Amino acid sequence: MVVADLKLGSIILPRSETPQAVSRLAEFEWFHKIETENDIVTPEIDDLLLRAQKIYQSVDDVVKGLQIPLQVGIMEILFKGTVIKKKQYEIEELETMISDLETKSPGVINNAAQLLDEASTIQRAIEEYSTIKETLDVVKKLNVDLGGFGLMRYFYTNLFVINSSEFAEVSRSLEGVTIYKYDLESKDKTALIIISSADDSDRVLKVFRGFNANPFVIPAGLPQIPSQAYSLIESKLAELTQKQKKTDEQIAGLKKSLRRDILSLHESAYMAKEVLETLRKPGGTKRFAVIQGYIPKNMESKFREVTKQWMSVVEDLTDPKLIQNRPTLFENKRWVRTFEVITQSQGIPRRGEADPTPMISLMWPIFYGVMFADLGHGLLLMGLGLLFKVKGQGTMSKWGMLIAISGASAAVAGVGAGEMFGFHIDHLQPFEDILHGPLEPVSWLVGVISVAELTFEQVITILKVSIFLGIIHLVWAFILRIKRLRKEGHKQMMILEAIPNLTLYGGIVVIMMCAIGSSYDVMNMYSRVHNEPVPWVTVFLGDWATVWIVTRIAVVIVLGSMAVMMVGGILHAKHHPEDGGSAANVVMEVLLGKTVECLAHTISYARLGIMLLVHAALLMTVNNSFASLGGWSSPGGIAMIVGGNLGIMMIEGLIVYIQSLRLHLYEFFTKWYDGGAQPFRQVVPEMLYNQLIWKKK
């Protein structure tokens, strides 16, 4: 269990001094506040929080308006090499920090905010004028003044635009009304000027509404002659477009020059807001506050040091509710810490549940290396990962380290496979001279698991290695399940289900090995005497462990394990009828479910060798095509070798990652792991652009 032991840290102080306590806890960082049901408001904290929220909101609006990403993206790192270094931020109290942010923020964001407002105003004007232009587009050549149109004392006059095909029907419907028809540029539309008596105005409007046509109106403030209004709008749009282009250039320049400062400001304001929101409602009374939270056991002395001006207490967790709700804080070594992202994708381990991260840190590089074994591809992948590690921030930096480790393991496995970009390492310079010179004593390691020729023996060897790795992985999972049940006190389930499940799996695996040892003479393993050695088993047990003997022992173990599991399942169903199980269901599950599951999960690890074989086959195809196109002397050959290797790296590198993840999440975790615990939440969130330096008093 590689998680930190936690203790309960408590501070008792006058409520008016809670802002100073919040600052000290932010300095301490490793404090997971315990939420309390308390409605007592601390005005001093609420005032600071309101100020911090205002700063954050104003900066956040500018960040969103400028479309500045909160983290540098992968493509920007890859093609531009962008890196934003941290700024050192000296701080004594959160209150002084907020005051400092209030002073700094206008100078950073005001110019950008004004430009964004101007750009927004220009955009709205362009949209409005564009809409009017689209409306006037059909009548832009009419030289008629519409200013006097409408309902008058004795007459009604107006302009309507209808579909040309509807003109005849409109004419019949408005018999007795004077209609002037104007052909427009669009043959599909027709402009009609209607002149009628004031009494007929309702009839005219009703008819045109039936044809989904309304009186044509030019907005106030524009010339009422369509041709003049259209010309004016065109000139306005040209002027606004030019102005928008200039504003966009200014915004782009500001975005580039202010990026670091504004992201630093944004992060600082967010940090202040989050810290105050987390600690804004301490427990206690109206006059005195009590702030309680989980702290790491090994940081007890530091907690006492930063809170020494008040009454602070550190005690062991004894309250069952606090024990049940305590968060999980990883305490892994630096190498292992890289793989915590994979554990977190499945859920944080609960208290008493083993942390799978150390196991992942061992098996992940092996799995990835075996499937992607190539020295050249591995080194390139490692370089890419190190680039993301060095120039990335936060989660990207962690994933970059994972990619670098995966690439390094692929490079090491590539030495074992004897391959570099699909070529034999011992045939390449300067490796050939080195392997036959200073490194000759260890040259046998190069190509020890070679599959370059794709012969039957090579395929069988790599599949044996894959299955062996899978057996280790699955046995580890079964053992962890047994340990977990023992810790939780489920002795009956451990003895009657978990342990027999492990022996059942072992028996089935041994039978599989016997089948391989007998040259796949599965049907006659029990009717003929096979004195062949059993792969892996004979190595550990000695020469007496031949196929003929081991198969019979394995069958007894399998049948015995199945019988015990049936008994255990029936007893469980009897004591837990709410689960809906029956004796028949238990027997069928053990006979068909457990046995097939053991076999299927083991065979699933054959994908390790299969992916290596696919990798070798693809490289062989690319290299053969490269040779047939003329090799390095031909542009086509160069394009084939470079493009083919890049394509294989991109596609297969992703597929191998998915397969490695699947073997852990589906084959391994499902056997014993639940997860779902609450992660330890520090008071200060992770900071990418600022490094807080607390001034000593």
N, C-alpha and C positions, 0 to 999 in steps of 0.2 A: 504494500500500500504506500505509494509515493505521493501522499498528500500531507499538507501541513497540519499539525495539531493546533487547535484553536482554543483560545481562552476568552472569557467575558471581561471586557474593559468598560468601566463605568466612570463618569465624571459628574460630580455634584458641585454646582456653582450658582451664584446669583443669576437670575434670568437675564438681567441687564448686561451681563458679561458674556453671553452666549456668542456674539460675533467674534470675540477674541478666541473663544474655545473652538469655533468653527475654523478659524485660521490655523490654530495649532493642529487640529485634526487633518486639515488639508496638507500641512507640512509633514505630518506623520504618514499620510496616504493609506496605509494598510489597515483601514478601519471599515468594517461592513456594518452599517447602522442597523439596529434592530428597530423595526417599525413599532410604534406604540399608539394606542388609541387615546389620543389627547387632542382636544380642540382649543387648548390655550394658545393664543397667538403671541408671538414675540415681536413687538413692533420694530425693534432695531433690525432684526433679520429680514422682516418683510419689506422694510424700506430699502435695504441693500438689494434684496432680490428684485424689487420693482425697478431699481436703477439698472441692475445688471440685465434684466429682460429688455429694457428699452434700448440699451446699447447693442445687445445681441440682435434685436429685431431690425434696427436701422442698418447694422453692418450686413446682416443676412440678406436684407432686401437688395443691397448693392451687389453682394456676391452673386445672387440669383440673376439680377439684372445684367451683370457683366458676363454671366454664364461661365464663371470660374469653377472648375471642378474642385471638390474638397480634397481630392488626392490626385497626384500625377498618375495618368493612365499608363498602361503597359506599352501601348504603341508610341506614346510620347517619349517614354524612357528608351524604348528600343531604337527609334529612328532619330530622336533629337538629343538623347542623353540628358534630359532635363532632371535636375535635382535641386530641391529647395532645402537649404541648410537651416537648422534650428537656430532661433534667436534666444539669447540668454535674457531672461526676464527676472530682475531682482524684485523681491516682494517681501514685505514685512507683515502686513495685515491685508485681508481681503478688501477691507474698506478703502485703504489707500490705493489698492490695485484698481478698484472700480472708479475711484476719483481720477486716477491716472488714465484709465481708458476713456472716461468722459472728456478728458482734456485732449487726448490724442486722436480720438475717432473723427471729430469734425475735419481736421486737417487731412485725414486720409480719404474720407468718403464723400465730403461735401461736393467737391468738383465732379466726382463720378456720379453722385446722386442728381446733380443739376443736369449733367449731360444726359442721363437716363430719362429724366423728366422731359427734357427737350426732345429727345428721340421718340418718346412715347407720344408727345403732342404732335410731332411731325407725322408719325405713323397714323394717328387717328385722322389727321387732316387729309392725308393721302387716301385713306380708305373712304372718307366721306366724298371727296372730289371724284374718286374713281367710280363710286356708286352713281353719282350724278352724271358723270361722263357716259357711263353705260346706258343710263336712261335717255340722255340726249343724243346718243349715237344714231338712233333711227331717224331723228328729225333735225339733224345738225345743219341741213341745207335749207330749212324753212326760214324765210325772211319775214316772218309774221310777228308782230308785237302782241304778246299774250297778256300784257299788263292790264288791259281793260276788259279781259274776258271774265265771264262769270254771270251771276244773276243781277240784272238791272231792273229798273222799275217796270218796264214794259217788255223787255227782251231777255233772253238767256242765250249766251254765246260761250262756246268752249271748244277745246281741241281734244280729240280722242285718237288713239292709235290702236288699230285692230288688225287681225289677220286679213290678208287680201281676200281669201276665200270666203270670208264672212260678210263682205260688203253688200252683196245682193240681198241677203236676208235682213241686214240692218236697214237697208233702203226700204224694203217692204214693211218692216215694223215701224218705221218712222215716216210713214206716208203723210204728206202735207207739211213736213219739216224741211227747211232749206239745208242742204248738205253740200259742202265743197270738198271735193276729193283731191288729195295730193299724193302723187307717187313718190315713194322714198327710194333710197339706194338699195335697200333690201326689198326684193320682189315679194317677199312673204308678208310684209307689213304695209299698211296704208294709213295715212293721216287724214282725219276727217274734221272739218270745222263745221260745227252745228250752230245754226241760228234759228231760234224758235221763240214763240211767245213765252212770257213768264209763266203762264198757266201750264204750258207743256213741259216745263223743266223737270218735274217729277217723272213724267212719262219717259223723257229722254234718258235720264239717269237710270231708271229701272231697266230700260232696254239694254243699255251698255253694260250694266252690272250682270245681266244675263249672259253677255259675251265675255265676262271677266275683264272688262275694260273700265278704267276710271279716268276722270279728267286729267289731262297732262298738265302738270304744274311745275314751273321752274322756281326753286327756292328763292326766298327774299334775299336781297343783297346782290343778286346776279342780274345781268341784263335779261329782260323778258323776251328778247328776240332769240330763238334757239340757236341760230348760227353764231351770233355774237357771244352768247353764254358758253357755247361749246369751245370757241376760240379762247375765251378767257380761262376756262377750266384747263385746257391743254397747256397754256402758258404757266398757270399756277402749279400744275402737276410737274412740269419740267423744272420749275424753280424749287419745289419741295423735294423732288428726287435728288437734285444736286445738293441741296442742304442736308438731306438724309445721308448721302454718301460721305459728305464732309464730317458729319457727326459720327458716323460709323467708324471712320478712320481715327477720329479723336478717341473714341471709346476703345478701339483696338489698341491704340498706343497706351492709354491708361491701364487697360487690362494687363498689358505686358509689364509696365513699370511698377504697378501697384500690387502685383500678384502676391509677392512674398509678404509685404506689409499688411495687406488686407486679410490674408489667410491667418497670419499671426494674430491680428486683432480679433478676427472672427473666433479663433480657437480660444483665446484668452477670455473673451466675453462668454463663450459657451461654458468654459470650465467654471468661471465664477457663478454663472447661473445654475449649473448642475450641482455644484457643491452646496450652494445655499438652498436649493430645492430639496436636496437629500436630507439636510440637517435643520430644516426650517421649523419643525415641530418636535422639539425634545419633550420628553415626559417630565413629570414633576408637578409642582404646585404653581400658584400664581407668582410667587416671589422667587422660588428656587427651581432650577432646571436639572434634569437628570438625563444625560446622554449615554446610551448604552450601545455596544456593538461588539462584534467578534474581531479579535486580533490574533495574529500568528503567535504561537507560544514563544518562538525564538526572538520576538520583537517586544517582549514585555518591558525590558529595561528602557528601550527608546520611548515607549508609550508613557512610562512614568516620568521620563525626563521632559517631554514636551508638554505634559499636563501638570507639572509639579506645583504651579501657582494655585491650583484648585485641589479639592479633595478628589483623588483618583484611586480607584480600586481595581485590581486585576485578580480574578478568581477562576477556579476550574468550573467547567459546565456541569451543573448538577440537576438543574430543572429539566424534566423529561421533554417539555415543549421546546426549550431552547436546543436540546440535544437533537431532537427530531428535525428541527428547522435549520440547523446550522448549514452554512454553505460549504462548498468544496474548493479548497485552494491547492492547486498543483505545486509540488515542490521537487520537480525533476531537475536533473542535471542539464547543462546547456545543450548537449547533443540531443538528449531525449526530448527536451522542450520543443524542438522543431516539429515533432510529430503530434503535439497536443491538438493541432487543428483537425486531425483525423479523428481523434477521440471525441472532440467537441461536436463533430458532425453526427455522432451517434448518441451523444448525451454525456453529461458530466457524471462520473462515478458516484454512487451513493456512499454514505459512510459505512465502512465495513466491506465494501465491494472493491475488489482489486482494481488498481489503475492499469488499463491495458497499454498505456503509452510506452513503457519500457519494452514490452513485447513487440509493439509495432515498430519501434526504432531498430529492432534487430531483424525482424522478418521482412519489413517493407523493402530495404535495400537489396535483400537477397532475391525477393520475388521480382522486383523491377530489373535488377541486374541480369537475372537468368533470361527474362523475356526479351530484353533489349540489349543483349550482349554484343557490343561493338565498341572498340576503343575510340575510334574517330567520332562516332555519333555521341558516345558518352561524354567525351571531352567538350564537344560543342554544347551539349545540353547543360553540362556543369558550368560552362562560361556564361550561358544565358541566365542560369539561376543565380550566379554570383552577381551579375549585372543588376538583376531585380533586388537581390539582397542588399547591395551597396547603395543603389539609387532609389529603391522603393521605400515606402513608409508603411508602418502598421502591418496590417494583414498581408499586404503584397510582399513585404520584406520577409515575413515568415514563410510564405509559399515559395518565395525565391530560394530560400535556404533548402526547402524540401526538394525543389527541382534540382538544385546543385548537388545534394546528396544522392538523388536518384541518378543523375548523370555520372557522378563519380563511381557509383556501384556498377552502372552499365559499362563504364570504361574498364574497371577491374575484371568484370565478367568477360569483357571483350578480349582481354589478355588470355583468360582461360579458354575462350573459344578460338583464339588465334586469329581474330578478324579485326580489320580496320578499314571502314568504308567498303566492306565486302571483299577486300584483298587479304591474302595471307600475310600476317605480320612478319613472319620469318623470311619472306621473299621481298620485303621492302627495305630500302635504304633510309636511314642508317641502322635500322633495327637488325638487319641480317648480320652486319659486322659486329654489333654489340652482343647479340645472342650467341655468336660463334667465338666471341672473345671474352670480355670481362664477366659476362653474365651466363656463361656456358653451364655452370653448375646448377642454375635454376631455370635453364632454358626449357626443361621438360614441362614447366607450368604453362608455357605458351601452347595453346591448342589441346589442353588436357580434356576439355569437353567439346571438342570440335564437331561441328555439324556441317562443315563447308561442302563436303561431297554428297551429303544427304544419302548416305548408304544406310542399309537396313540396321547394321550394328550401331551406327551413330544415333539413329532414331530411337532404337530400343534403350540405349544408354541414357539419353537425355530424358526419356519418359520415366525410366526407373528413378532418376534423380528427382524429377518433379513429384512423383508419387511419394517418395521418401520425405521430401519437404512437407508435403501435404499431411502425411501421417504425423509428423512432429507437431505441426500446427494444430491439428484436430485433437491429438492426445493432450496437448497443453490446455486446450479449451475444456475437455472433459475433466481434467484434474482441477482446474479452477472452479468448475461447477461443484465438484465434491467439496473443495475447501469452503466455498461460499455456503453450502448447505450445512456444513459442520459449524461454521461461525454463527449461522442463524438458528441453530439448535434443531434442525429438521433431520434428526438421526435416522428415522425410519425411511424417509425418502432417500437419504444418502445411501443407506445400506441396501435397500430393496430396489432402487431405481438408478441412481447415479453411478454407483460402483459397477453393478451388472452391465450398465450401458457402456462403460469403458471396456470391460472384459469382452462384451459382445463385439464391440468395434475391433478390439485387438484380435479376436478369433477370426473375424471376417477378413481383416487385413492379411493375417497369416495365410488363410486359404487362398487369397489372391496371389500372394507371393509364391505359394506352392504351385499354383497354376502356371505362373511364369517359369518356375524352376523345372516343371515337367514338360517344358516346351509346348505349353498350352494344350496338353493332353487332358483336358478337364473331364471328359466323360469317363476316362479310364484311370483316374487318379486313385480310386479305391479298389479297382479290380486288378490292377497290375502293380507289381513291385517297382516303385521309382526310387532309386537310390541317389538321385541328383541332389545337390545342395540347394537349399532354399535361399533366394536372394535376401540379404541383410540378416535373416534369422540365423543362418548357419555361421555367419561371421561372429555373432554375439554369443551363441550357445555352444558352438563347437561342431566337429565333424559328424557327431552322432545325429545331429538334427537334419535328417534327410526328408525328402518330400513324403515318403511312405509313412514315417513316424509322425512328423509334424502335422500332417493333414488329419490324422485320427485324434491327436490331442486337441487340435483346434476345433474339430466338430463337437467334441465333448464340452469344451468351454463355451461354444456358441449355444448349444442346446441347454446347458446348465444356466447360462446367463438369461436366456429367454424365459426359462421356467421361473427363475427368481423375479424377473421383471413382471411377469404375469401375476404372480402372487402379490407383489408390491402394488401393481395397478389395481387389482381387485380389492385389496384392503383400503387403498385410497378412495376408490369409488364407494366403498361401504361407509367410510367415515365422512365422506363429503358427497352426499347424494345430490346436493344443490348443483354440482358440476354436470349432472346428467349422464354420467358414464355407467356402463354395465359390464358384466363379466365378458360377454361376447365381444363388445367393442374393444375391451382391453386386449383380449387374445388376438383379435384381428390387427390392432394397432402394432402389437409387438411383432407378430408374424410377418406382416407386410410393411408397416410403416417404418419401424426402427431398423429392420434389416436392410431394406431398400435404401433408407436414408444414409446408413453407414456406407453402403457401397457407392451411392451416387455422389456423396460429398467427397469421398476419396478420389473418385475418378475426375471430379471437377478440377482437381489440382493438376491434371494432365495439361490444362491450358498453359501452364508455365512452359512446358516443353514445346507445345504446339505453336505458341507465339514465337518462340526462338526459331523453330523450323520455318515458319512463315517469313520471319525477318531474314533468315539466310536465303530462302528461295527468292524473295523480292530483290535482294542485293545481287544474287547470282544472275537474275534476269537483266537487271540494269547493267551489270558489268559485261555480260555477254553482248548486249546491245551496243555498249560503248566500244567494245573491241570490233564488232562488225561494222561500225560506222567510221572506223579509221583511227580510233584512240585519240591521243592528245594532239595529233597532227590535223585533226578534222574539227571544224567548228561544231558540226552536228554531234560528234562524239563528246566534246566538252560540255555542250548543252545537255546531253543525255546523262552524263555522270554527275554534273552539278544539280540539275533539276531533279533527277531520280533520287539522289541522296536527300535533298531537301524535302521532297515529297514524302519519302519513307519516314524521315525524322518527324515531320509534322503529324502525319496520320497515325503512324504506329506508336509514336511517343504518347499521343493522347489515348489510344486504345489500350496500351500497356498500363497507363495510369488508371484507367477505368477498371481493368481486370485486377490490378493490385488492390484497388479499393473494394471491389466486389468480394475478393477472397477474404478480406478482413471483416467487412460489414455483414456479409451474408453467411459465409461458411464458419467464421470464427465467433463473432459477437453473439449470434443467435443461440449458441450452445449454452451460454452462461451469463451474459451481460444484460442488465436492464438500463442502467444509467438514469438520466432524468433528474439529477440533483440540481440544486440551485448553485450557480457559480458565485465565487467570492467577488463582490463588487467593491473596488476601491473607491474612496471618497473622490479622488481626483481621476477623471477619465484619462485614457491614454492620449498623450499629446504628441503631435507630429511636427509642429512648427515652433514650439516654445520649450525651453528648458528652464523650469522654475528654480531660482536660487533664493533661498530664504535667508534674509539678513539675521544675523545673530544679535540679540539685544545685549 
